[in-house]
Amino acid sequence: MSGTYSEHQVEREPALPALIAPGRRMLLATLLLLALAVGVLSVIIAWQVGQLAAAFSLGSLLWVIVLSAVFFGGKFAERVQAEKLGQHYVAQLRVSLISHALKTSRGPSVGITVARSSNDLSSIRNWVTQGIVPLIAGIPLIIFGAFGLGLLSPLLAVALVIPVLLEISLLAGLARGALRTARVLRRHRGNLAARIADTVSASTTISAAGGVHREVQRVDQSAQKVVHASVHRAKYAGALRAGALTVPLVGTALVVAAGSWAGLGPGLLASALTLMGICAGTMGEWGRIVEYRQNYRAGRRIIAPLLEQEKSWREAEQQLTSTRVAKDLNLETLAVRIRPTAEGLENWPSLRAQGGARIQLLGTGAQAHALLEALATGRVGTDAQRLGGLWIAEGRSEDLPATERRKLVGAALNTMVLERGTVLRALTYRHPGSSAKRARRMANECGLEVTSLPEGESTMLRRGGEPLDSAQRASLIMARALLRQPAVLIVDSLINRLPHEAQSRLAARLNDYPGVIIFHGEMTGIKATRTWEPTAAADVAVLESAGVDEE
């Protein structure tokens, strides 16, 4: 895109969910109280140090030690509370981010998703825990410090204000460059994560073609871009931190000069230096705070639009959800309807079928796969539209929630990857209410002998289905799709991956299936009652199917 609109979009600051929200308000209030308490405590400590410098006494020394211990406890509690706040906030963002990745019709690569849920969320957590919180704690500390110095001598307060203003000006001048380099680094990190994930996924193909060295070089080229971007960002980060540490030294010198000019005694000068030292520690963190702020802004530009989109989908789903359940609809004539909701889908292809129909989908592989996936997931449209577009309901267009819809649609597609968990969980994933005995029986019919697995139904599946082989994974996916005989069954050539004896059993079952079957590709032994080649049509698609087999 080009022009004014695209430039406006690039510069727009997207919003993340509010930090001040239920569950975090008490944490923020606690942090504010701790900041005020530590600020007051710093003035008291400085006064006690002055007393100690003016005339040594064991009591004054003990008071300084006790108050310093309390100061330590306050800063310790502040850091712990800050981490609780940051983790609570990031946990909320992570849930929405993963939800978006699972819902979107064009999901990001594994590498990009991992980078977003680690690097970008870490930048947001760092800003909350080590950016916002030090600001909350530091500003009262500077104010109390200036007040305390002003009580000693107005000239001392001026000596503190000058370096504060100088440091703010310096950091503000470096902030824009820090943001720019942080965004570039994030882009290269994301590209590197995506390349590594894709390369590792294709390891067998790469090794078979003798391309290991070539692919390692390509990964190294992407890594070098990250190295250069990191070094470039480090120049701004170094300037930010060096400036934040150097300016307070100037402030300390100004306090000493002002104290000498005003003719302060040793006790007052010691108090002034103690206060300045505490303020200098706070000011020394400001460079890091600005760095975290710019990293946060770079991460927010990536994550916030995704979370806004996921929120709009969630709200739309909540507004358009029927109170009916699948078992209620079993008593009536069920209908699977494709209703276009996105711009450009007004002429979505139409289809009518009676229960028992076996419909072979024609057309290109990409077109057929897109339609089968839309039927299986209920996602029709682009990322800019709400999820949905396909509903199973009565003829009055009532929508079903996903937890009810899954009982009515079973899908077994080649592109499906098994989720992490036990074999039994995977078998009953679509229909959690099914008994283990029924799930095992269906698995055996589809060619998966559960009892032959290392730990039976408790065998853990990882990395897309390991330790199962390709045929066993296909059997599990097919068994899950058929469990409790869904009204609509969506399948593709995955059925050809099943063991030979299971294919013949399954073909006989599907040829007598009471519901509607929609499939693509040639499948051994399955006879289509009709074919369907999607063409433009003004009507919505309706599949009148049989009821659901409920226990």
N, C-alpha and C positions, 0 to 999 in steps of 0.2 A: 504494500500500500504506500501511497505517497501523498504529499500535499499537507495542508494545514491540519486536517483531521488526524492523520497518522501521527504527526508531531505532537499533537495534543494528547493522543493516547499514550505515547511514549513517556511524556512528562507527567502524566497524571499520577498522583500518589494514591494507590489503592489502599483500602482500609482493611485492617485485620479485626477480628472480634475484640470487643472491649476488654481491657485488662481489669477494670473495676467491674466485677461481676460476682454473683453469689458464689461463695466458696473461697473468694480471694479478698473480699472487703476487709475481713478481720485481719488477714495477713498484712495488708497495706496499712491499716490503722495501727497495728503493732509496730510496724517499721517506722511510722511517723513518730510514735511515742518514744521509741528507742532513740531516734535521731535527736529529738528535743532533749531527752535525758542526757545523752552523751554530750550535747552542746553545753548544757548547764554544767555538767561534770568537768568539762575541759576548762571552764573559767575558774571553777573551784580549785582544780589541781594547780593551775597557773598561780593562783593566789597563795596556795600553800607552799609552792616552790619559792615564791618571793619571800615568804616568811622564813623559810629555811635558809635562804641566801642572806637575809638581813641579820639573822641571829640563829645559830645552830641550836636545835633542841631535839632530843630523842622523840618527843611527842610529835613534832612537826614531820620528822622523817617517817615515823610510823603511819601518820595520816596520808602522806604522799604515797607510801607503798600500798595502803589499803584502797585508796581512791584509784590508784593505777590498776589494781586488781579488778575493781568494779568496772573501770573503763574497758579492760580486757574482756570481761564478761559481756558488756554491752555490745562491743564490736563482734564478738563471737556469736551472740544471739542474732545480731543483724545479718551476718552471713548465712546462718542456717535458715532464718526466715526468708531471706532472699532466694535461696535455693528452692525452698518449698514453693514460693510464689512462681518462680520461673518454670519449675517442673510441672506444676498444676496447669499453667497456661499452655505450655508446649504439648502436654498430653491432650488437651482439648483440640489443638491445631492438628496434631498427628492423626487423631481419629477422623477428622473431616478430610484431611489430605488423602488418607488411604481409602476412605469412602469414595472420594472423587475418582481416584485411580481405578477403582473397581466398577464404578458406574459409567464412566465416560466411554462412548462408543469407539473412540480412538485413543486408547490408553497410552501413556508414555512407556518407554523401554524400562526394563528392570533397573538398569544403571541410573537413569534419570530419577526414577521413583526413590531409589536408595539415597541418591545425592540430595534430593529434596527433603527426605525425612531424616537426614543426618546433618549435612552441612548447613542447609538453609534454616532448619529448625534450631540447630545449635547457635546460629548467629542471632536468632530471636531470643533464645534463652539467655545468651550472654548479655544481650542488651538489657533484659529485664533484671537479671541477677547482679550484673556487674556494671550496668549503666544507669538504669532508672533508680535502683536502690542506693548506690553511692551518691547520686544527685539528691535524693530525698534526705539522705543522712548528711551530705556535705554542705548543702546550702545553709541549714540551721547552724552548722558548726562554724561556717565563715561569718555568719551574722553575729553569733555569740562572741566569736573571736574579735571581730571589729568592735563590738560593744565593750568587751573587756579592755581592749587596747585604748579605746576612747576614754574609759574611766581613768586609765593611767595618765594618758596625755592625748589630746586630739591629734597631735602630730603623728603619733603612732598609728592611729586609725587610718590616717591618710597614707602612711607607709605601707599598710596592708591593701588598701583599695587600689593603689597604683599598679602593683603586680597582678592583681585580680583582673583589672581592665586590660592590661597588657596581654595576659594569657588568653583571655576571651577573644581578643582581636587576632592573635596568632593562630589559635585553633580554628576560628571561623574562616580564616584565609586558606587553611589547609584542608578543610572539610570537603569541599567540592572535588578536589583531586582524589581524596581518599575514597569517596563514593564511586567515582568513575573507575578507578583501578579495582575496587571490590567487585563491581559489576562485571568487568572483563574477566577477572579471575574466576568468578562463579560460572560464567559461560564456558570457559575452558575446562573447568572441573566437571561440569555436567557432560560435556562432549567426551571427556576422557572416561568418565564412569560408564557412559552408554557404549563406548567402543570396547571397553574391557568386558562388559557384560555380554555384548554380542559376540565378541571373539571367543570367550570361554564357552558360550553356548554352541558355537560352531567348531569346537575343538576336533571332533572326529573328522569332519569334512576337511578342515585345514590340514590335519596330519596326513590324511589319505592323499591329498594333493601336494604334499611336500611344501606347504606354505607357512610352516611355523616361523621361520626366520623373517619372512616378509611381514607377517602379521605382528610379530614382536617389534619390528622396525616401525610399523604404522602406530602401534601403541606408544612407542618411545617418542615419535614425532609429536603426538598429542600431549604426551607428558612434558616434553620440552616447552610447549606453549604454556603449560601450567607453571613450569619453573620460571620462565621469563615474566609471566604475569605476577607471580608471587614476589619475585624480587622487586618488580616495579611498585607493587603495593607496599612492600616493606620500606621503600624510601619515604612514602608518606607516613606510614605507621611509625617509622623511626623519628621523623621530624616532629610528629605529634607528641610522642612520648618524651623525646629529648627536650622539646620546648616546655612541656609540662613540668619537667624536673628542674630545668635551668632557671625559669622565671622565679620560682619560690626562693632560689638562692639569692637572686637580686632583691627580693622582698626582705629576706633576713638581713641583708646588708643595709637596706633602707631603714629597717627597725633599729639596728644598732646605731646608725648615723643619727636618726631622729632622737633616740634616747640620749646619746651624747650631747646633741644640740640642746635638748631640753634640760640637761643636767640631772637626769634621773639617777638615783642611788643604785647600788648593786642589787638590792632586793627587788625594786620595781623593774629594773632591766632584766633580771632573771625571769620575772613573771611575764614580761613582754616577749622574751625569746621563747619561753615555753608555749605561750599562746601562738606565736608565729610558727613554731615547729609543728604544732598540731594542725594549723591551717595549711602549712606547706605540704604535709602528708596528704591532706584532702585534695589540694590543688595538683599534686603529683599524679593523682588518678585521672585527672580530667583529659589528658591526652588519650589514655586508654578508653575512656568513656566515649570520646568523639569517634575513635576508631570503631568501637562496638556499635555506635549509632549508625555509622555509614554502612557497616556490614549488615546491620539489621535492615536498613532501607533497601539495600541491594537484594536481600532475601525476601523482603516483603513484596517487592515488585513481581517476584516470581510466584509466590505462594498465595498472596491475597486474592488475585483474580480467580484462582482455582477454588478457594474456599467460598467466595461469593457465589460462584456458579453452583457449587455443591449445596449451598444453603437454599438457593432458589429451587433446585430440584427437590430437595427435601420438603420444602414448604408446599410445592405443587403436589407432591405425592400425598401429603397429609390432607390437603384440601379436596383431593379427588379420590378419596378412598371409600369404598362401599362398606357398610356395616354387615353385609351378608358374608357368609362363609361358603367354602366349596361344598360342604355337605348339604347346605340349603339348596344350592343350585343343582345338586344331583337329582332333586325331585322334579326338576323342570327341564325343558329343552335347552341345552347349553349352546352357546355360540362363541366362537373365537372371532373377534372382529379386529381388523386393521383399520384404524382411523387416523388419517394423516393429521399431524399437528404442526409440522414444520413447513416453512416456506419452501416451495418447490416439490412437495409431495402431494399436491392436490390430486394428481392423476395416478395415484398409487395403484398397482395392478389388483384386480379383483378375482375372487374365487368363491364358488359355492360347492359344498360337498356334504353328502350324507354320512352317517356313522358306518364304519366298515370300509370306507374308501381308502385306497392306497394310491397316493398321488405322486407321480414321478416329476420332479421339477426339472425343466429343460433350461437351456441357456448357458452362458459362459460360466466357468468355475467361479470367478470372482463375484459375478452377479448372483449366482445361486447361493454361494457361501454367505454373502451379505444378507440375503433374504432369510436363509435358514437361521442365521445368528439373530436376526431381528425377531423372528418367530420364537426362538428359544429364550431370549433374554427379555423380550418386551421392549427393546430399545429400537425405536424408529425415529430417525431424524438426526440432526447435527448436534454438536456439543453445545450450541447456543440455545437449544430448546430443552424443555423438561424431558426427563426420561419417560418413556412410555410410547404410546402410539399403537400398542397392541394390548387388548384387554380380553379377558374371558369373563363373560357375564350374561345376564338375561338380555333380551332385546332392548332394554331401556338404557343402555350405555353406562350402567353402574360399574365402577372400577373396583377391582380386587387388590388388596395389598399383596406384596410379593410373598408373604408367608402363606397366603391362601392360594395365590396363583400357581405356586410351585406344585401344588397337589394335582393340578389339572393339566400341566404340560410337562412332558418328559423329553429330554434332549440328549442325544449321544452323537457328538461331533468330533472329527479328527483333531480339531484345534484345542479341544478341552484338555486341561492339565489338572491333575488331582491336587487338592489342597493338602496341607500338612495335617497329620492326625492319624488315628488308627484306621484299620481297614473297615471295622464296623461303622465308625463315624462316617467314612466316605460312602459306604453302601447306603446308609440311611440319611445322608445329608439333605437330599431333596424332600424326604418324608421322615422327619425325626420321630414321628409317632409310631413308626413300624416296629414290629418285634424283631429281635435278633434272629430268631428262628426263621421267620419269613424272609429276612434279608439274605441269610445264608443259603436258603433254598433257591432263591432267585439267582444268586451268584453262581451256584453250582450248575444251574440250567444254562447260564451264559458262558460256562467254561472255566470258571474260577473256583478251584477246590480250596476253600478257606482253611480247612483242616490241614492242608499240606504246607501251609506257610509256616515260617519259623516260630512265630508266636500266635498262630491262628488268627482270630479276628482282632486280637490286640496288637498285631504287627504294626509298627509305626511306619508311616509313609513320609518320605522326605524328598526334596528336590524334584517335585513333579510326579512322584509315584514310586521311587526306589524304595524297596528292593524288587518290586514287581517288574517283569519284562513287558515288552510291548503288547503281547497278546493278553496277558493278565490285566494290564491297565485297561485295555479295550473292553474286556469282559466286565470289569468292575463298573466302568462308565455305562455300559449297556444295561447292566443289572440295576443300577441306580435309576436309569431312565424308565425302566419297565416296572419298577417297584410299585405295587398297588394300582397297576393298570391305569395310567393317566388317560384322560379323554383325548388328548392330542399328543402324538409322538413325532418328534423331529429327529431324523437320522441322516447320516451320509455314509461314505465308504468306510467309516470306522468298523462297520460290521464285518468287513472282509479281513480284518486283523484278528478276529476271534479264532480259537482252535477249530479245526475242520468239523469235528463232530458237533460242536456247539453251533456252528453256522447252520447245519441242517435242522437241528432242533428249533433254532430261533426262526428260521424261514417258515417252518410249519406254524409256529405260534403267530408270527406276524401276518401270515396269509389269512388267518382266522381272527385277526384282531378286531374287537368291536368298535374301537374308536377310529379316529382319522389319523392316518400315517402320511407324512410328507417327507419324501426322501429325494436325494440327488445322487446320480451316478448309478452304475450297474452293480447290483447286489445279487449274489448267487442265490437262486431259489425263490426270490421274492417277485411276485407277479403284480405289476401295477394295474389298477382298474382304470386308470386314465393318466394322461400327461397334462402338464401345465407349463406353459411358457409365458412368463409375466409380460404383459403388454399394457400400454397406457389405458386407463379406464377411469371414469368419473366416480364409479361406485366404490364403496369400501368392501373389503374382503370379509366373507362370512363363511365359517365352517360349522355346520350343524353336526355336532358329534354325539357320541354315546355318553352315558353317565360315567361317574367315577366309581371304581370298585372300593368301597369303604368297608373297613372291618367292623 
